[in-house]
Amino acid sequence: MNRLHNWLCRSARWRKTIQQRVPWVLSGADLGPNVLELGLGPGPGLTTDLLQVSVQRLTAIELLAKSLSSGLRDSNVEVVMGDATTMPFSDAYFSGGVSFTMLPHVPSPELQDKLLREVWRVIKPGGASWAVTACKAYSCG
């Protein structure tokens, strides 16, 4: 990410945008009790803050997790430092999954496809998975 993007994702304007859009996108979604979040983002963790109050257990996987996980100790959130294209979770481990504005940061269509196959693998059959980019929301499930 460049400096401008990093600044924007930490801004009050972005926080307000996320606070409005995440509940709207997930209204009516049943993610179940054990949810996977792909990428906490540079916000820091704005979507995680919103999700953790609405799910029983939240696991967030992030390449740069070491700097984000300290504020989530003693919560229902587990932060895993790792690559979402090769997740360390067993098959059908999560009841649902979400990704907010992270997919454009995956550098190639091939890696995006690999990431989506991994999501398919770790979400239980019949579970819901939501991916939101800057412009669109997609439901897969």
C-alpha positions as CSV (number, residue, x, y, z in Angstrom):
1,M,0.0,0.0,0.0
2,N,1.1,3.5,-0.6
3,R,1.1,6.4,1.9
4,L,-2.1,7.9,0.5
5,H,-4.0,4.6,0.8
6,N,-2.6,4.0,4.3
7,W,-3.7,7.5,5.4
8,L,-7.2,7.1,4.0
9,C,-7.7,3.7,5.7
10,R,-6.9,5.3,9.1
11,S,-9.0,8.4,8.5
12,A,-12.3,9.4,10.2
13,R,-13.9,9.5,6.8
14,W,-13.0,5.8,6.2
15,R,-14.2,4.8,9.7
16,K,-17.6,6.5,9.0
17,T,-17.8,4.7,5.6
18,I,-17.1,1.3,7.2
19,Q,-19.5,1.9,10.1
20,Q,-22.2,2.6,7.6
21,R,-21.5,-0.1,5.0
22,V,-20.6,-3.2,7.0
23,P,-23.9,-3.4,8.8
24,W,-25.8,-2.7,5.6
25,V,-23.9,-5.4,3.7
26,L,-24.4,-8.0,6.4
27,S,-28.0,-7.2,7.3
28,G,-29.9,-10.4,7.0
29,A,-26.7,-12.5,6.6
30,D,-26.4,-15.5,8.9
31,L,-22.6,-16.1,9.3
32,G,-23.0,-18.5,12.2
33,P,-21.0,-18.7,15.4
34,N,-17.5,-19.2,14.1
35,V,-16.6,-16.6,11.4
36,L,-13.4,-16.1,9.4
37,E,-12.4,-12.5,8.4
38,L,-9.8,-12.2,5.6
39,G,-7.5,-9.3,6.2
40,L,-7.9,-6.9,9.1
41,G,-6.6,-4.1,7.0
42,P,-4.7,-1.0,7.9
43,G,-7.8,0.6,9.6
44,P,-6.6,-0.7,12.1
45,G,-9.2,-3.5,12.3
46,L,-12.3,-1.3,11.7
47,T,-14.3,-4.2,10.3
48,T,-13.1,-6.5,13.0
49,D,-14.3,-4.0,15.6
50,L,-17.8,-4.1,14.1
51,L,-17.9,-7.9,13.5
52,Q,-16.7,-9.0,16.9
53,V,-19.8,-7.7,18.7
54,S,-22.1,-9.6,16.3
55,V,-20.5,-13.0,16.2
56,Q,-19.6,-15.6,18.9
57,R,-16.1,-16.2,17.6
58,L,-14.1,-14.4,15.0
59,T,-10.8,-15.5,13.5
60,A,-9.0,-12.9,11.4
61,I,-6.1,-13.9,9.1
62,E,-3.8,-11.1,8.1
63,L,-0.3,-11.0,6.6
64,L,0.8,-8.2,9.0
65,A,-1.1,-9.4,12.0
66,K,1.6,-8.8,14.6
67,S,0.9,-5.0,14.7
68,L,-2.9,-5.4,14.9
69,S,-3.5,-8.3,17.3
70,S,-2.4,-6.6,20.6
71,G,-5.6,-4.5,20.8
72,L,-7.8,-7.7,20.5
73,R,-6.4,-9.6,23.4
74,D,-9.0,-11.0,25.9
75,S,-11.7,-10.8,23.2
76,N,-13.6,-13.2,21.1
77,V,-11.1,-12.5,18.2
78,E,-8.2,-14.7,17.3
79,V,-5.7,-13.0,14.9
80,V,-3.7,-15.4,12.8
81,M,-0.7,-14.1,10.9
82,G,-0.7,-15.9,7.6
83,D,-1.4,-16.0,3.9
84,A,-5.1,-16.4,3.0
85,T,-4.2,-18.3,-0.1
86,T,-2.7,-21.1,2.1
87,M,-4.7,-21.0,5.3
88,P,-3.7,-23.1,8.3
89,F,-7.3,-24.2,9.1
90,S,-8.9,-27.6,8.6
91,D,-11.6,-28.2,6.0
92,A,-15.1,-26.9,6.9
93,Y,-13.8,-25.2,10.1
94,F,-15.8,-22.0,9.9
95,S,-19.5,-21.3,9.7
96,G,-19.1,-18.2,7.6
97,G,-16.6,-15.8,6.2
98,V,-16.2,-12.1,5.3
99,S,-13.7,-10.0,3.4
100,F,-14.0,-6.2,3.2
101,T,-12.0,-4.3,0.6
102,M,-9.2,-6.8,0.8
103,L,-9.4,-8.7,-2.5
104,P,-8.0,-5.9,-4.7
105,H,-4.8,-6.1,-2.6
106,V,-4.3,-9.7,-3.8
107,P,-1.8,-9.1,-6.6
108,S,-3.0,-11.4,-9.4
109,P,-6.2,-13.1,-10.6
110,E,-4.6,-16.4,-10.1
111,L,-3.9,-15.7,-6.4
112,Q,-7.4,-14.3,-6.0
113,D,-8.8,-17.5,-7.4
114,K,-6.5,-19.5,-5.0
115,L,-7.8,-17.4,-2.1
116,L,-11.4,-18.0,-3.0
117,R,-10.8,-21.7,-3.3
118,E,-9.3,-21.6,0.2
119,V,-12.4,-19.8,1.5
120,W,-14.5,-22.5,-0.1
121,R,-12.4,-25.2,1.6
122,V,-12.6,-23.7,5.1
123,I,-16.3,-22.7,5.2
124,K,-18.7,-25.5,6.2
125,P,-21.1,-26.7,3.5
126,G,-24.1,-24.4,3.4
127,G,-22.1,-21.6,5.1
128,A,-22.2,-18.0,3.9
129,S,-19.2,-16.1,2.6
130,W,-19.3,-12.4,1.8
131,A,-16.7,-10.4,-0.1
132,V,-16.9,-6.7,-0.5
133,T,-14.7,-4.7,-2.8
134,A,-14.6,-0.9,-3.1
135,C,-17.5,-1.0,-5.5
136,K,-19.5,-4.2,-5.1
137,A,-20.7,-6.8,-2.6
138,Y,-20.8,-10.5,-3.5
139,S,-22.5,-13.3,-1.7
140,C,-21.2,-16.8,-2.2
141,G,-23.3,-19.3,-0.4
